[in-house]
Amino acid sequence: MKRALAILLAALMLIGIAGCTDNPPTPAGTDKPAETQGKPKALTIPVDWPAYIDPGVGSKAADCISFVNLYDTLVFPNSDATISPMVAESWEANDDCTEYTFHLRDDVVFHSGNKLTAKDVAFSMNRMLSVGEGFAYMYAGLVQSVEAVDEKTVKFTLSSSSGLFPNLLIRLYILDEATVMANIAKDGAYGEFGDYGKNWLLTHDAGSGPYKVKEMITEEHLTMEKYSDYWMGWSDKPQAPDTVKLLGGVDTASMKTMMANGELDASDDAQTAETYAALDALEGVEISRAPIGVNFNIMLNTKLAPTDDVHVRKAIAFATDYDTIANDIYIGSAKATGPIQKGMAGSLSDEECPYKYDLAKAEEELKQSPYYNDLISGAMKLSLTYCSEGGAQQENLALLIQAGMASLGVSVEITGKPFATMMTDAQTVETTPNASFVAFAPSYLDGSGYLKNRYHSSSCGTWEQMEWLQDAEIDALIEQAMSTMDQDARNAIYKEISLKLMDICPTVWMADLASSSAYRADHFISPVAEMFAAGEAFIFAMGYSCYYRDYKILG
């Protein structure tokens, strides 16, 4: 239960509110920022609090926003969830993808003035695994060892094959070993490493990122300022903010007042529709929406009558009113095009997803089912369970599905249950209902994050796969993709899997959920908002949408 809730809570914060990069950052020379003329270019953004700015400890939204600005990583995630080189200029793997060698740039300098080397990369991974908090779960049990071969070369040895290991390294934030070790508390829990610098890193950074800690008040806020010697330079970023304050503890009433007074530049993404409407009415304020990586599904039990018949499953998919879901229930969400979030590499296009709201097609499919007579006579009914903790939205969605099937003459019995009960029901075919509502988000942004836990046979009997698919061909393709290092080849396999799933329809992929936020469009340009307004598909790993080097302060 804890893991399920953690995944959902993390998913709801997979994307921040403003400022992103559509392409990986590229060096712009070594020019330092020009002297600020007049008032400094500043942003104040509300975040969930407290924030833990130690990259070996934190993992929630505010933490990640600080990490991506204070630290650099070997690779950088793009807006389609692929990766590009960052500190690592290149890398290669052995034939079975159990050994990865990364070749580093030689011009990256920490805020301390120390040069970043392979030893710092190895130190950062070993520290994360030893501390065992934050994003350590992504590497624990997978990374067997890490070795600094020389100053510019670092080698990772894995315990099992992983073609997507480089994608996971967006969470390995590289610390300055010398600075951390100079600030350890000797009496810590990590032997010769003392407390591994955990106490010092509560309020300081040891990074090389575009911003550095100016002030960290653990009960209130983090203020970051430009690092003038950042290795990518600032000459092509003249409008980037000089300082960014991440402010905690801002309630709704204060948020409205502060935005009206120009003291706050954006809202968080946890406000009601009424609050967003009030903020939208303020002069200069606009509303933006962004995908959050959550795929809302109806899981259909493929081993229980009548949803063991593909025609019944397809009838449900065609009888689902996707526009009403996006416009009236999960407002601002987008119709899903398949199991992988739209906009990610390997996802399907609108044209590749055959399921639209079409009652004529739904009836056509239903008539091909051997259960047709029993279903329209009422001798057989569909069972649908929704999460009672999901509020009015899930109940309204259940009623919408019930109404859609009723128009075909099919009865749907709907039941709201606590998620813990749904998890228990998922343990056997017989106790799993015909249809179940589940919002799913992966632990990492790659097609396998959506496909492995959702459709591999190993997840049957858990809440993550109430379809009971147990398809050997799908299993083999997922395993093949996960052992393929080449991004294009791996994403081609993901698309092949998605198309096969379309054909057998074990799931109704209802919506890719989105978060809303208000922001002062008269003060700064948000690339996320621009992409949303342009109708572009995009998705960012948590925190990376708030890469402040790409912001543009107006005026």
N, C-alpha and C positions, 0 to 999 in steps of 0.2 A: 504493500500500500504506500509506504514512504517513497519507494522508487517511482511509482506511478505518479504520485502527486508532485514529486520533484521534477519529473519530466514535463508535466503540464505547466507548472509554475515557471520553469525555465523557458518553456516554449512561448509563454505569453510575453516574455521580454526578449525574444530572439532578435528584435530589431529596435533600434533607438529612434528618436523622433526627427533628427535633422542632421544634415551634413554628412556626405558620403563621397566615395569615389567610385565612378563607374568603371575606371580602369585602375590597374595597380599603380602605386606612386612611382614616379621616376625622378632620378636626380635632376636638379635644376641648377647645378653649379654650387659653388661654395659661398655665394654672396650672403652676407648677414642682412637681417632686416634693416631697412632704412629707419632712421630716427623717426619715431612717431610724431606727427604734427598735430598739435592740439590734443583733444581728448583721446586717450588710448582706446583701441578697438577691443571691446570687451563683450563677453556673453555671460549671462547668468541663466542656468538651466536647472530645473528641479529634477531630482532623481530619488529613487528608492534609497532609504537610509537605514542602518549605517552602511558605509562603504569600506571595504577592505582592499587597500591598494597594494598589498603584497601579492604578487602573481602566483605564489605557491599556496595561497590561502583562499582568496576570493574566487567567486564564479558567477555572481548574480549581475544584473544589468549595470548598476553603478560601478561595480568593481571592473567589469569589462570595458566600460567607457574610459575609465582611468588607465587601464592596461594598454589599450591600443594607442593612447596618446603619450604615455610615459615610456613605453618600451617598444622595441622592434622584435620582429620574428623572422625566422628563416624564409618563410613564404608569406604571401599576402593574398587574402581571399577577394575575388572579383564579385561583381554584382550578380553573376549567374552561378555562384558557389564553386567555380573553378579556382585554381590558384596560379599565381605568378611568382617569379623570383623576387626576393627582397634582400635580406642579408645574405642569403645563399644565392650565388650567381647561377649555379647549376647543380645537378645531382644525378646519380645513377644508382641502379640496384643490381644485385646478382640475379641469376635466372629465376630463382624461386621467390624473389622479393622478401628475403629474410635478412639481407644486409643492404643498408643504404649509406652512400657516401655523399656528403654535401661539401661543396667548395664555396668558401666565403669571400665576400668582398674584403678589401684591405683598407677601406677608407671610412669605416664606421667607428665613431668615437663616443664613449659614454659621457654622461653629464659631468663626471669626475675629471674628464680629460684622458682617461685610460683608453687604450685601443681595444676594440672588441676582437677577441680571438676564439678559436675553436675550444680552448679551455673553458671559456665563459659559457659556451653552449652546453658542454658536458656538465659543468657545475650546475647549470640551471635545471637540466633534466634530472640529475641525481638528487638535487635539493627537492624538486617537486615530488619525486617518488618517495623520498625519505619522510618528508612532511606528511604526505598522504592526504592532503586536503585539496580544495578547489578542483582543478581539472585533472588531478592525478589519476582519476578513474579511467581517463582516456588512454593512459599509457601503462598503468599497472597491469602486470601479467602479459603485456605485449613487448615492452622494451626490456630486453635481457641485459644489455650493456651499452654504454656509449663511450667512445674513445676519441680523444683529440690526437689525430695522427700527426699533425703539425699545426702551425698557427692558423692556416687557412683551410684545414681539412678536418671534418668531424665524421665519425663512422658510428652508425647505430646498428646493433645486432638485435633482431627480433626473435621471439620464441616461436612464432608461427608466421606463415606467409601473409603479407598484407600489401596489396597493390595500392591502397589508398593512404598508406602511412604519411606521405608528405602532406596530404590534406589535413591530417590531424594536428600538424605542427603549427597551425594558426593559433594554438593555445599555449605554445612553448615560448613564453616571453623571456627574453635573454637578459639575465642580470649580470652586473659587474662583480665578478667573484672577489676581487681585491677590496672593493668598497663594502660588500656584505661582510666579509671576514674581518674587516677592520672594525666592525660595529656589532659583533656578536656578544651576547651575554654568556660568560664562561660556564655558568651553572645550568645550562639548558639541558634538554632531553635528548640531544643528538650527539653525545660523546664529544669527540674532538671539535665538532662544529658548534658546540654550545647550544644556543637557542636558534641557530642558523640565521640569526639576524631578524627573527620574527618581531621582536619588540621594536627595534629601530625602524623596520619597514612598515610599521603601522602608520608612521607619519612622514616617512621619507621615501624617495625612490632611488634605485640603483640602475637606471635605464639609460637608453641612448635615443629615445623617441623624440618627436618634434617638440614636445612640451616637457617641462620638469615641474616638480612640486615647488610652489611658492609658499603655500600655507595649508596645513592639514589640521583642522580642528575636528577631532574624531566624533564629537557630539553634534557637529553642525554642518561643516562644509569642507570641500577640497578646492583650493584655487591653484590652477596650473598657469604657467607662463611660458612663452616661447623660449626654446633653447637656441640661442643665436648661432651656435656652431653645428647645427644639425647637418648631417652628412648629405642630405638631399638639397640643402640650401633653401632660400626663401625668395629668390629673385622672381620666380613665376607665381608667387603667392602673395602679392602685395596687400590683398584685402583680408588675409587670414587674421583671426583674432589674436591680439597680443596676450590676453588673459582669458581664461574660462573658469567660471566658478560653478561647481556642482553643488547645489544647495539642497540639503535634506530638511524634512519636517515641514514642508509647505502644504497646509491644508487647502481645501477647495476655496473657502472664503478668502483666504490670504492670496491664493493664486489669482483669483479674479481681480482683486484690488491691485496687486503688484503688476499684473500685466497691463491694467488700465493706466497705471502710473509710469509705465516704462521701466519698472524695476526688475522685471522678469521677462525673459525673451521667448519662453515657450511654456506649454503645460506639460504635464506627464501624460501617459496614455491610459490612465485609469479613471477618467471622469465619465459622468453620465452624459447622455445625449443632450439633456437640458443645459448642463454646464458648457458643453461644447458650443451649443447654440448661443449662449450668453457671451462666450468669448469671441465667437465669430462675428458678433455684432459690434465689437470694439473696432475703432478705426485702426487700420493697418494690420489687423490680425486676420489670418486665414487658417483654414483647417486642411490638414494633410492626412492621408491614410497610407499605410504601408503594410505589406504582408509580414506575418510574424512566424511563418514556417509551420503553422498548425493546419493540418489537413483534417477536416471534419467528415467522418465516414458513417455510413450505415453498413455494419458488418453483417453479411448474410451467411447463415450456417449452411454450408454446402453438403452436410452429411445428414441433415434432418429434413424430412418432408414438411411442406412442399418446396422449400428453398433448395433442396438437393437437385431440383430441375432448373437448368439454365434458362429456360423460357420464363419461368416465374421470376427469376432474379432480374432478367432483362425487362420484364414488365414493370417491376418496381422502379427500375432505373428510369424508364421512359415516363412513368407516372409521377415522378418527382418534379415539383415546380421550383426549379433552381432560381428563377428571377425573384420569386417571393422570398426565398431564403436570403438572398443577397440584399434585397431592398427593404424588407420589413422585419426580418428576424435577426440575422447576423449582419447588421447594417454596415455597408462598406466592404463586405467580403466579396470575393470573386468566385464564379463557378469554377470548380476544380476540373482539370482536364485529365486527371488520372492519379495514380498513387504518389507521384513525385510532384512537389510544389511547382506550379507553373512559373516559368522564368528560369528555373534551374537547368543546367546542362543535363541532358538525358530525359527531360520531361516532354510530354506530348503537347502538341499545339491544339488549338480549338478545333481545327479541322480533323485531327487524328482521334479525337474523342467522339464516338458516335452518339452518345447519350444526351439528348435534349428533352425538354418537356414536350411530349407528343403522345396524347392519349390514344390516338388511332394506332400508332405503332405499339403502344403498350397492350392494347387489346389484341392486336395481331400476334404478338408474342404469347400472350396468355392462352389464346386459342390453340396454340401448338403444344401446350403442356398436357401431359396425361392426367394432371390434377384439375383440369379446367372445369369439368362438371361438378366436382366436389367443392371447388372454390366458389363458383357462382351460386351454387345451391345453398351454401352455408354449412355444408357437412364438414368442411375443412376451413380453418381460419389460420391467419398468420399471427404469430406472437412477436411483439416489439417491446423492447425494454429501453428506457432512457434513464439517464442519471438524474435522480431527484435533487441532487445538490447543484445541478446545472441551471437552476432558476427557471423563470418563465420561458426563456428562449427554447430550452430543450422540450418543454411540455408543448409549446406552440408548434414546434417542428414536428413532434410526434402526431399532433392533430392534423397537420398539413399532409403528412404521409398517409394517415388514416383516411382523410378525405379524398386524396388522389386515388387510392385503391378502391374506395367505396364507389367512385364514379365508374369503375370497371365491374362492380358487383361483388367485390371481394372484401370480406370483413377482416379488420386488423384489431386485435386486442392489445391495448397499450398499457404498460405498467411502468411506473417510476420507482426506481430502487436506488438505495445508497450505492456509491461506487464500490465499496467493500463487498457488498452482496453480489454485484455484477461480476467482480473478480472471482468470487467463489463459484458462481454459476458457470463461468467460462472453463472450469476445470474438466468438464466432461461434455461429450456431444449431446447427451440427453438433456442436460440441464442448461445448455446454451440455447437461448431463444432463436427463432428464425431470423430476427433482426435486432441489432443492438447499436445504439449511438455511442461513438467514441471519438474524441478529439485526440489526434496523435501528432506528436512532434518528435523528430529524431534528436539524438544526443549531439550529432554533428551534421553539417550541411554537405551531404553527398547523397547521390541516389541510393546507395546501399543503406544509408541511415533510415530511409523510408521503406526499402524493400526487405531487408534482412529480418527485422523484428516483426514486420507485418505479414510476410508471405512465405518465409522459410518454415519447413515442417517443425524445426526445433522450437518454434514459439507457440505451437498448438497447445491448448490447455491453459493459456494465459490470456489476460485482457487484451493483449496486443494483437492476438489473432483469433477472433471468435468465428472466423470463416471456416476453420478446420479444413484448409485447402489440401494439404498433404499431396502436393504435386511434385513428383520426382524431377520432371523436366525444369520446372521453375526453380527448385532447389539447386540443381546443377548450374543453371545460368547465373543465379545469385552468387554462388561460390566462385564461378569462373570470373565474374566481374570483379569481385573483391580481391582476387589475386592478380588482376591486370593493372600494371602501373600506368600505362599510357592513358591519359585522361580521355582522349577522343575515342579510343577503342573501348574503354570502360563505359563511357556514356552511351555508346552505340548499343552495348549489351543491355544497359538499363532501359533504353527505348524498346528494344526487342521484348524484354520482359513485360513492360507496360502494355504493349500491343497484345501480347498473349493474354494478359489479365483482362483487357478490354473484351476479348472474345469470349472468355468464360464468365465474366462478370460476377466475381465473388463479393464485390463491394459496390455500393453506390457512393461515389466520390462527390459529395454534395458541395463543399465549399472550401476554398483556401481562406482562412480567417485573416482579418486585418486589424491593426490598431489605429486609433485616431489620435491626433494631437493638434493643438492650436499653437501657432507660432507668429512672431512679429515679422511679417513679410516686408514691412517698411524698414527693418533694421538689418536683416541678414538674408542671404540667399541660401536656401536649402536644396541641394541637388536631389535629395529624396523626394521633396515636394515637387520639384520640376519633373522628375521621372514619373511620379504619380499623375501629375497634370497632363503629361504627354501620353499617358496610357501605356507606358513601357512596363514590361514584366521584369521584376528584379527581386532579389532576396539577399539579405546580409546576415552573416553570423552575428550573434549578440555583441553589441558594442561597436562593431566596425562601421555602422551607419553614422557614428559620431566621431569620425576621424577629422578632428577640427582643423587640421592643416588645409583641408579642402573647403572650408567655409569661406564665404565672402561677406564681410561687414560692409554695409552700405553707408554712404555719407562720409 
